[in-house]
Amino acid sequence: MDQKPKPLFTKRIFWDVNFELIDYDAKANWVIKRVFSRGDVEDIRQCRRYYGDEKVTEALLRAKYLPLHTIYFASAIIDKPLNEFRCYTLRLLNPELFPY
């Protein structure tokens, strides 16, 4: 079997876990969300190259939570409207308190 080389991500994205033990295939959705939330442009390119746009799109659209700026950014990258993101519609159903 021909195995894909691991993507080269910045270690700061995964500061809270053992970087060398990350299973990129078993934890694909978690890795994709983490890279889009905390990674830079090159990290996102590596992610899309490793997983493919279809897998990345599926993981981002099904995510239960993403920071708001990440939702807007992911919407532009994968060219999907905001209302297709599960986390965006969940956010609308549970509005936050107004900051005073």
N, C-alpha and C positions, 0 to 999 in steps of 0.2 A: 504494500500500500504506500502510495505517495502522500506524505504528510506535509501540510502547509507550514511554512515557517511562522513562528509567533510574531504578532505585531509588535512594533517597538514603541511603547507608550512611555511617557514621562512618569517617573516613579511617584511624583508628588500627587498624582491623581488617586493613587491607591495607598496613601500615607498610613491608613489604619489597618491594613492587612499585610500579610507576608507576600511581597511582590513576586517572589520566585515560585510560590505555590499556587498562583492563580490558574484555575482551569478555564481557559478561554472559550472552550466549547460547551462545557456543562453549565457555566455561569454567563452565557452569552448576553442575555437580557440585562443582567446587572452590570456587566462590563460596558455595554453600549450606553446605558443611561448614565453611568459614572463618567465616561469619556465625554459625552455631550454636555454634561453639567460642569465638569471641571477641567476638561482638556483644552488645548489650544488648536489652531488650525491644522497643524501637522498630525496631532493625535487623532483628530476627526478623520483626516485623510487615511491614516493607517487603519482606523476602525472600519471605514467604508470599504477599503481594499480587502481587508481580511474577511469580513462578514458578508459583503455584498449589499447593495442598496435595498434589496427586497427584505432581507433579515433586519437591517437597521430600521427601515420604515415600520415594519411590524412591531419591533420592540418599542419604538418611541410612541407609536399610536396606542399601544396597549398599556403603557406605563400608568401605574396608579398615581404617582406623584413625580412631577418635575418642577423645578423653580420656574416662575413665570417667564423670566428672560430666556430660559432654555427652551420653553415651548415656542416662543416667537422665533428664536433662532432655528430650531429644528423644523418649524413650519416653512421657513424660507429655504432651508437646505434640501428637504425632501419634497418640497412643492405640494404640500397638503394644507387645506384650510384648517384653521384653529378648531373648528367644531368637530373635526374628525379625531382629535386627540382626547382619549379617555380622561386624562388628568385635567384637561381644560374644562370639559363638561362637568366633572366632579367638583371642580373649583367653583363653577357657577351655581351648582346646587347647594354648596356650603359657603356662603359669602362670609368674609371676614368682618370683624368689627371695624367701624370707621376710626382711623387714627385721629386723636384730638390733640 
